[in-house]
Amino acid sequence: MIILVMGVSGSGKTTVGKLLADSLDWEFRDADDFHSLRNVEKMRHGIPLTEADRIPWLHNLQTALKRWLHENRNVILACSALKNSYRQLLLIDHDRIKLVYFKGSYSLIQKRLQERTNHYMPAQLLESQFDALEEPLEALIVGIEQPPQMIVQTIRSALKI
């Protein structure tokens, strides 16, 4: 099974995703690692990515998802997946890929981003992420106000894993 944890930057995808993977003894992967160096540099300089920037990244992720499914690997993938069209490319097997949406207020996430260090995504790009966000209709929706361990338990209970 693959759990795709989605949401804007600063919503806790990596933090909770790693905890969830550890609690299940599953692999954790961060979609940020699939970006080109050019994309990372753009974001580091506060330049929002274009659709043209994202397409190769999404195709790399889709290829990885197909490989993981073929190999029957259990993976937690942290990925912004902000738009429905992106999720359509990624959710290639609805039985074996589960979508979990980390939902939070702009002010809470902005505060988290301002406190975060050693990450290339600057807080000023948060507005562009919220502008691009198309909330999923079919996903497990998890509020991010709880401590990470409680979010892990919420996800495990809801998905029965």
KETOR-499682 format. One record per residue (C-alpha): chain; x, y, z; residue number from 1; residue in three letters. Coordinates in steps of 0.02 Angstrom, whole numbers. Layout:
% residues N
<node><mol>A</mol><xx>X</xx><yy>Y</yy><zz>Z</zz><seq>NUM</seq><type>ALA</type></node>
...
% end
This chain:
% residues 161
<node><mol>A</mol><xx>0</xx><yy>0</yy><zz>0</zz><seq>1</seq><type>MET</type></node>
<node><mol>A</mol><xx>52</xx><yy>179</yy><zz>-30</zz><seq>2</seq><type>ILE</type></node>
<node><mol>A</mol><xx>-11</xx><yy>325</yy><zz>73</zz><seq>3</seq><type>ILE</type></node>
<node><mol>A</mol><xx>5</xx><yy>491</yy><zz>-16</zz><seq>4</seq><type>LEU</type></node>
<node><mol>A</mol><xx>7</xx><yy>628</yy><zz>116</zz><seq>5</seq><type>VAL</type></node>
<node><mol>A</mol><xx>-36</xx><yy>794</yy><zz>35</zz><seq>6</seq><type>MET</type></node>
<node><mol>A</mol><xx>-51</xx><yy>976</yy><zz>82</zz><seq>7</seq><type>GLY</type></node>
<node><mol>A</mol><xx>36</xx><yy>1143</yy><zz>68</zz><seq>8</seq><type>VAL</type></node>
<node><mol>A</mol><xx>214</xx><yy>1169</yy><zz>125</zz><seq>9</seq><type>SER</type></node>
<node><mol>A</mol><xx>221</xx><yy>1176</yy><zz>315</zz><seq>10</seq><type>GLY</type></node>
<node><mol>A</mol><xx>67</xx><yy>1068</yy><zz>343</zz><seq>11</seq><type>SER</type></node>
<node><mol>A</mol><xx>172</xx><yy>930</yy><zz>422</zz><seq>12</seq><type>GLY</type></node>
<node><mol>A</mol><xx>184</xx><yy>806</yy><zz>279</zz><seq>13</seq><type>LYS</type></node>
<node><mol>A</mol><xx>366</xx><yy>761</yy><zz>310</zz><seq>14</seq><type>THR</type></node>
<node><mol>A</mol><xx>360</xx><yy>764</yy><zz>500</zz><seq>15</seq><type>THR</type></node>
<node><mol>A</mol><xx>203</xx><yy>659</yy><zz>514</zz><seq>16</seq><type>VAL</type></node>
<node><mol>A</mol><xx>245</xx><yy>554</yy><zz>361</zz><seq>17</seq><type>GLY</type></node>
<node><mol>A</mol><xx>409</xx><yy>498</yy><zz>439</zz><seq>18</seq><type>LYS</type></node>
<node><mol>A</mol><xx>324</xx><yy>459</yy><zz>605</zz><seq>19</seq><type>LEU</type></node>
<node><mol>A</mol><xx>189</xx><yy>361</yy><zz>516</zz><seq>20</seq><type>LEU</type></node>
<node><mol>A</mol><xx>317</xx><yy>264</yy><zz>414</zz><seq>21</seq><type>ALA</type></node>
<node><mol>A</mol><xx>417</xx><yy>225</yy><zz>571</zz><seq>22</seq><type>ASP</type></node>
<node><mol>A</mol><xx>261</xx><yy>167</yy><zz>664</zz><seq>23</seq><type>SER</type></node>
<node><mol>A</mol><xx>218</xx><yy>48</yy><zz>521</zz><seq>24</seq><type>LEU</type></node>
<node><mol>A</mol><xx>398</xx><yy>-1</yy><zz>478</zz><seq>25</seq><type>ASP</type></node>
<node><mol>A</mol><xx>366</xx><yy>65</yy><zz>302</zz><seq>26</seq><type>TRP</type></node>
<node><mol>A</mol><xx>474</xx><yy>166</yy><zz>185</zz><seq>27</seq><type>GLU</type></node>
<node><mol>A</mol><xx>459</xx><yy>357</yy><zz>185</zz><seq>28</seq><type>PHE</type></node>
<node><mol>A</mol><xx>488</xx><yy>460</yy><zz>28</zz><seq>29</seq><type>ARG</type></node>
<node><mol>A</mol><xx>475</xx><yy>647</yy><zz>5</zz><seq>30</seq><type>ASP</type></node>
<node><mol>A</mol><xx>415</xx><yy>710</yy><zz>-164</zz><seq>31</seq><type>ALA</type></node>
<node><mol>A</mol><xx>531</xx><yy>860</yy><zz>-143</zz><seq>32</seq><type>ASP</type></node>
<node><mol>A</mol><xx>675</xx><yy>741</yy><zz>-178</zz><seq>33</seq><type>ASP</type></node>
<node><mol>A</mol><xx>605</xx><yy>712</yy><zz>-353</zz><seq>34</seq><type>PHE</type></node>
<node><mol>A</mol><xx>618</xx><yy>896</yy><zz>-403</zz><seq>35</seq><type>HIS</type></node>
<node><mol>A</mol><xx>753</xx><yy>952</yy><zz>-523</zz><seq>36</seq><type>SER</type></node>
<node><mol>A</mol><xx>892</xx><yy>1063</yy><zz>-457</zz><seq>37</seq><type>LEU</type></node>
<node><mol>A</mol><xx>818</xx><yy>1203</yy><zz>-563</zz><seq>38</seq><type>ARG</type></node>
<node><mol>A</mol><xx>650</xx><yy>1188</yy><zz>-474</zz><seq>39</seq><type>ASN</type></node>
<node><mol>A</mol><xx>733</xx><yy>1187</yy><zz>-303</zz><seq>40</seq><type>VAL</type></node>
<node><mol>A</mol><xx>832</xx><yy>1343</yy><zz>-346</zz><seq>41</seq><type>GLU</type></node>
<node><mol>A</mol><xx>677</xx><yy>1432</yy><zz>-408</zz><seq>42</seq><type>LYS</type></node>
<node><mol>A</mol><xx>586</xx><yy>1394</yy><zz>-245</zz><seq>43</seq><type>MET</type></node>
<node><mol>A</mol><xx>738</xx><yy>1440</yy><zz>-141</zz><seq>44</seq><type>ARG</type></node>
<node><mol>A</mol><xx>735</xx><yy>1612</yy><zz>-224</zz><seq>45</seq><type>HIS</type></node>
<node><mol>A</mol><xx>548</xx><yy>1633</yy><zz>-191</zz><seq>46</seq><type>GLY</type></node>
<node><mol>A</mol><xx>494</xx><yy>1601</yy><zz>-370</zz><seq>47</seq><type>ILE</type></node>
<node><mol>A</mol><xx>335</xx><yy>1495</yy><zz>-383</zz><seq>48</seq><type>PRO</type></node>
<node><mol>A</mol><xx>346</xx><yy>1346</yy><zz>-499</zz><seq>49</seq><type>LEU</type></node>
<node><mol>A</mol><xx>250</xx><yy>1349</yy><zz>-662</zz><seq>50</seq><type>THR</type></node>
<node><mol>A</mol><xx>148</xx><yy>1206</yy><zz>-733</zz><seq>51</seq><type>GLU</type></node>
<node><mol>A</mol><xx>291</xx><yy>1173</yy><zz>-854</zz><seq>52</seq><type>ALA</type></node>
<node><mol>A</mol><xx>409</xx><yy>1156</yy><zz>-705</zz><seq>53</seq><type>ASP</type></node>
<node><mol>A</mol><xx>295</xx><yy>1033</yy><zz>-618</zz><seq>54</seq><type>ARG</type></node>
<node><mol>A</mol><xx>255</xx><yy>914</yy><zz>-762</zz><seq>55</seq><type>ILE</type></node>
<node><mol>A</mol><xx>424</xx><yy>823</yy><zz>-766</zz><seq>56</seq><type>PRO</type></node>
<node><mol>A</mol><xx>419</xx><yy>812</yy><zz>-576</zz><seq>57</seq><type>TRP</type></node>
<node><mol>A</mol><xx>245</xx><yy>735</yy><zz>-580</zz><seq>58</seq><type>LEU</type></node>
<node><mol>A</mol><xx>298</xx><yy>610</yy><zz>-712</zz><seq>59</seq><type>HIS</type></node>
<node><mol>A</mol><xx>449</xx><yy>560</yy><zz>-607</zz><seq>60</seq><type>ASN</type></node>
<node><mol>A</mol><xx>333</xx><yy>532</yy><zz>-460</zz><seq>61</seq><type>LEU</type></node>
<node><mol>A</mol><xx>211</xx><yy>432</yy><zz>-565</zz><seq>62</seq><type>GLN</type></node>
<node><mol>A</mol><xx>353</xx><yy>320</yy><zz>-624</zz><seq>63</seq><type>THR</type></node>
<node><mol>A</mol><xx>409</xx><yy>292</yy><zz>-445</zz><seq>64</seq><type>ALA</type></node>
<node><mol>A</mol><xx>231</xx><yy>252</yy><zz>-390</zz><seq>65</seq><type>LEU</type></node>
<node><mol>A</mol><xx>212</xx><yy>123</yy><zz>-529</zz><seq>66</seq><type>LYS</type></node>
<node><mol>A</mol><xx>378</xx><yy>43</yy><zz>-478</zz><seq>67</seq><type>ARG</type></node>
<node><mol>A</mol><xx>329</xx><yy>37</yy><zz>-294</zz><seq>68</seq><type>TRP</type></node>
<node><mol>A</mol><xx>161</xx><yy>-41</yy><zz>-336</zz><seq>69</seq><type>LEU</type></node>
<node><mol>A</mol><xx>242</xx><yy>-168</yy><zz>-451</zz><seq>70</seq><type>HIS</type></node>
<node><mol>A</mol><xx>365</xx><yy>-213</yy><zz>-313</zz><seq>71</seq><type>GLU</type></node>
<node><mol>A</mol><xx>225</xx><yy>-219</yy><zz>-181</zz><seq>72</seq><type>ASN</type></node>
<node><mol>A</mol><xx>317</xx><yy>-93</yy><zz>-72</zz><seq>73</seq><type>ARG</type></node>
<node><mol>A</mol><xx>233</xx><yy>-5</yy><zz>73</zz><seq>74</seq><type>ASN</type></node>
<node><mol>A</mol><xx>275</xx><yy>180</yy><zz>57</zz><seq>75</seq><type>VAL</type></node>
<node><mol>A</mol><xx>223</xx><yy>343</yy><zz>136</zz><seq>76</seq><type>ILE</type></node>
<node><mol>A</mol><xx>244</xx><yy>480</yy><zz>4</zz><seq>77</seq><type>LEU</type></node>
<node><mol>A</mol><xx>239</xx><yy>661</yy><zz>63</zz><seq>78</seq><type>ALA</type></node>
<node><mol>A</mol><xx>186</xx><yy>766</yy><zz>-85</zz><seq>79</seq><type>CYS</type></node>
<node><mol>A</mol><xx>100</xx><yy>934</yy><zz>-102</zz><seq>80</seq><type>SER</type></node>
<node><mol>A</mol><xx>-15</xx><yy>868</yy><zz>-241</zz><seq>81</seq><type>ALA</type></node>
<node><mol>A</mol><xx>-107</xx><yy>1034</yy><zz>-235</zz><seq>82</seq><type>LEU</type></node>
<node><mol>A</mol><xx>-213</xx><yy>1017</yy><zz>-392</zz><seq>83</seq><type>LYS</type></node>
<node><mol>A</mol><xx>-339</xx><yy>887</yy><zz>-446</zz><seq>84</seq><type>ASN</type></node>
<node><mol>A</mol><xx>-247</xx><yy>863</yy><zz>-610</zz><seq>85</seq><type>SER</type></node>
<node><mol>A</mol><xx>-87</xx><yy>821</yy><zz>-514</zz><seq>86</seq><type>TYR</type></node>
<node><mol>A</mol><xx>-178</xx><yy>694</yy><zz>-407</zz><seq>87</seq><type>ARG</type></node>
<node><mol>A</mol><xx>-254</xx><yy>614</yy><zz>-562</zz><seq>88</seq><type>GLN</type></node>
<node><mol>A</mol><xx>-77</xx><yy>579</yy><zz>-622</zz><seq>89</seq><type>LEU</type></node>
<node><mol>A</mol><xx>-24</xx><yy>509</yy><zz>-454</zz><seq>90</seq><type>LEU</type></node>
<node><mol>A</mol><xx>-175</xx><yy>409</yy><zz>-395</zz><seq>91</seq><type>LEU</type></node>
<node><mol>A</mol><xx>-151</xx><yy>271</yy><zz>-523</zz><seq>92</seq><type>ILE</type></node>
<node><mol>A</mol><xx>-224</xx><yy>132</yy><zz>-414</zz><seq>93</seq><type>ASP</type></node>
<node><mol>A</mol><xx>-363</xx><yy>187</yy><zz>-296</zz><seq>94</seq><type>HIS</type></node>
<node><mol>A</mol><xx>-363</xx><yy>19</yy><zz>-207</zz><seq>95</seq><type>ASP</type></node>
<node><mol>A</mol><xx>-178</xx><yy>26</yy><zz>-161</zz><seq>96</seq><type>ARG</type></node>
<node><mol>A</mol><xx>-144</xx><yy>213</yy><zz>-151</zz><seq>97</seq><type>ILE</type></node>
<node><mol>A</mol><xx>-234</xx><yy>306</yy><zz>-11</zz><seq>98</seq><type>LYS</type></node>
<node><mol>A</mol><xx>-243</xx><yy>496</yy><zz>-8</zz><seq>99</seq><type>LEU</type></node>
<node><mol>A</mol><xx>-228</xx><yy>590</yy><zz>157</zz><seq>100</seq><type>VAL</type></node>
<node><mol>A</mol><xx>-252</xx><yy>779</yy><zz>154</zz><seq>101</seq><type>TYR</type></node>
<node><mol>A</mol><xx>-170</xx><yy>883</yy><zz>291</zz><seq>102</seq><type>PHE</type></node>
<node><mol>A</mol><xx>-283</xx><yy>1033</yy><zz>313</zz><seq>103</seq><type>LYS</type></node>
<node><mol>A</mol><xx>-240</xx><yy>1186</yy><zz>415</zz><seq>104</seq><type>GLY</type></node>
<node><mol>A</mol><xx>-266</xx><yy>1373</yy><zz>424</zz><seq>105</seq><type>SER</type></node>
<node><mol>A</mol><xx>-155</xx><yy>1495</yy><zz>331</zz><seq>106</seq><type>TYR</type></node>
<node><mol>A</mol><xx>-102</xx><yy>1578</yy><zz>493</zz><seq>107</seq><type>SER</type></node>
<node><mol>A</mol><xx>-49</xx><yy>1415</yy><zz>577</zz><seq>108</seq><type>LEU</type></node>
<node><mol>A</mol><xx>50</xx><yy>1357</yy><zz>426</zz><seq>109</seq><type>ILE</type></node>
<node><mol>A</mol><xx>129</xx><yy>1528</yy><zz>401</zz><seq>110</seq><type>GLN</type></node>
<node><mol>A</mol><xx>187</xx><yy>1524</yy><zz>582</zz><seq>111</seq><type>LYS</type></node>
<node><mol>A</mol><xx>263</xx><yy>1351</yy><zz>557</zz><seq>112</seq><type>ARG</type></node>
<node><mol>A</mol><xx>355</xx><yy>1405</yy><zz>400</zz><seq>113</seq><type>LEU</type></node>
<node><mol>A</mol><xx>426</xx><yy>1559</yy><zz>486</zz><seq>114</seq><type>GLN</type></node>
<node><mol>A</mol><xx>494</xx><yy>1449</yy><zz>626</zz><seq>115</seq><type>GLU</type></node>
<node><mol>A</mol><xx>567</xx><yy>1318</yy><zz>508</zz><seq>116</seq><type>ARG</type></node>
<node><mol>A</mol><xx>752</xx><yy>1316</yy><zz>469</zz><seq>117</seq><type>THR</type></node>
<node><mol>A</mol><xx>856</xx><yy>1226</yy><zz>338</zz><seq>118</seq><type>ASN</type></node>
<node><mol>A</mol><xx>719</xx><yy>1211</yy><zz>208</zz><seq>119</seq><type>HIS</type></node>
<node><mol>A</mol><xx>722</xx><yy>1287</yy><zz>35</zz><seq>120</seq><type>TYR</type></node>
<node><mol>A</mol><xx>537</xx><yy>1333</yy><zz>32</zz><seq>121</seq><type>MET</type></node>
<node><mol>A</mol><xx>521</xx><yy>1513</yy><zz>94</zz><seq>122</seq><type>PRO</type></node>
<node><mol>A</mol><xx>368</xx><yy>1570</yy><zz>190</zz><seq>123</seq><type>ALA</type></node>
<node><mol>A</mol><xx>327</xx><yy>1699</yy><zz>55</zz><seq>124</seq><type>GLN</type></node>
<node><mol>A</mol><xx>278</xx><yy>1559</yy><zz>-66</zz><seq>125</seq><type>LEU</type></node>
<node><mol>A</mol><xx>139</xx><yy>1500</yy><zz>50</zz><seq>126</seq><type>LEU</type></node>
<node><mol>A</mol><xx>11</xx><yy>1616</yy><zz>-28</zz><seq>127</seq><type>GLU</type></node>
<node><mol>A</mol><xx>45</xx><yy>1542</yy><zz>-201</zz><seq>128</seq><type>SER</type></node>
<node><mol>A</mol><xx>20</xx><yy>1368</yy><zz>-128</zz><seq>129</seq><type>GLN</type></node>
<node><mol>A</mol><xx>-147</xx><yy>1413</yy><zz>-52</zz><seq>130</seq><type>PHE</type></node>
<node><mol>A</mol><xx>-197</xx><yy>1497</yy><zz>-216</zz><seq>131</seq><type>ASP</type></node>
<node><mol>A</mol><xx>-156</xx><yy>1337</yy><zz>-312</zz><seq>132</seq><type>ALA</type></node>
<node><mol>A</mol><xx>-235</xx><yy>1219</yy><zz>-184</zz><seq>133</seq><type>LEU</type></node>
<node><mol>A</mol><xx>-388</xx><yy>1125</yy><zz>-245</zz><seq>134</seq><type>GLU</type></node>
<node><mol>A</mol><xx>-448</xx><yy>1030</yy><zz>-93</zz><seq>135</seq><type>GLU</type></node>
<node><mol>A</mol><xx>-481</xx><yy>847</yy><zz>-132</zz><seq>136</seq><type>PRO</type></node>
<node><mol>A</mol><xx>-658</xx><yy>782</yy><zz>-124</zz><seq>137</seq><type>LEU</type></node>
<node><mol>A</mol><xx>-609</xx><yy>601</yy><zz>-95</zz><seq>138</seq><type>GLU</type></node>
<node><mol>A</mol><xx>-474</xx><yy>592</yy><zz>38</zz><seq>139</seq><type>ALA</type></node>
<node><mol>A</mol><xx>-451</xx><yy>563</yy><zz>221</zz><seq>140</seq><type>LEU</type></node>
<node><mol>A</mol><xx>-449</xx><yy>743</yy><zz>286</zz><seq>141</seq><type>ILE</type></node>
<node><mol>A</mol><xx>-343</xx><yy>769</yy><zz>441</zz><seq>142</seq><type>VAL</type></node>
<node><mol>A</mol><xx>-334</xx><yy>932</yy><zz>538</zz><seq>143</seq><type>GLY</type></node>
<node><mol>A</mol><xx>-155</xx><yy>979</yy><zz>578</zz><seq>144</seq><type>ILE</type></node>
<node><mol>A</mol><xx>-188</xx><yy>1065</yy><zz>744</zz><seq>145</seq><type>GLU</type></node>
<node><mol>A</mol><xx>-155</xx><yy>904</yy><zz>841</zz><seq>146</seq><type>GLN</type></node>
<node><mol>A</mol><xx>20</xx><yy>845</yy><zz>892</zz><seq>147</seq><type>PRO</type></node>
<node><mol>A</mol><xx>104</xx><yy>737</yy><zz>759</zz><seq>148</seq><type>PRO</type></node>
<node><mol>A</mol><xx>87</xx><yy>575</yy><zz>858</zz><seq>149</seq><type>GLN</type></node>
<node><mol>A</mol><xx>-101</xx><yy>601</yy><zz>873</zz><seq>150</seq><type>MET</type></node>
<node><mol>A</mol><xx>-112</xx><yy>632</yy><zz>685</zz><seq>151</seq><type>ILE</type></node>
<node><mol>A</mol><xx>-21</xx><yy>468</yy><zz>656</zz><seq>152</seq><type>VAL</type></node>
<node><mol>A</mol><xx>-148</xx><yy>378</yy><zz>765</zz><seq>153</seq><type>GLN</type></node>
<node><mol>A</mol><xx>-292</xx><yy>463</yy><zz>675</zz><seq>154</seq><type>THR</type></node>
<node><mol>A</mol><xx>-225</xx><yy>405</yy><zz>507</zz><seq>155</seq><type>ILE</type></node>
<node><mol>A</mol><xx>-191</xx><yy>227</yy><zz>566</zz><seq>156</seq><type>ARG</type></node>
<node><mol>A</mol><xx>-365</xx><yy>213</yy><zz>642</zz><seq>157</seq><type>SER</type></node>
<node><mol>A</mol><xx>-455</xx><yy>285</yy><zz>490</zz><seq>158</seq><type>ALA</type></node>
<node><mol>A</mol><xx>-359</xx><yy>176</yy><zz>366</zz><seq>159</seq><type>LEU</type></node>
<node><mol>A</mol><xx>-360</xx><yy>25</yy><zz>483</zz><seq>160</seq><type>LYS</type></node>
<node><mol>A</mol><xx>-172</xx><yy>-3</yy><zz>471</zz><seq>161</seq><type>ILE</type></node>
% end
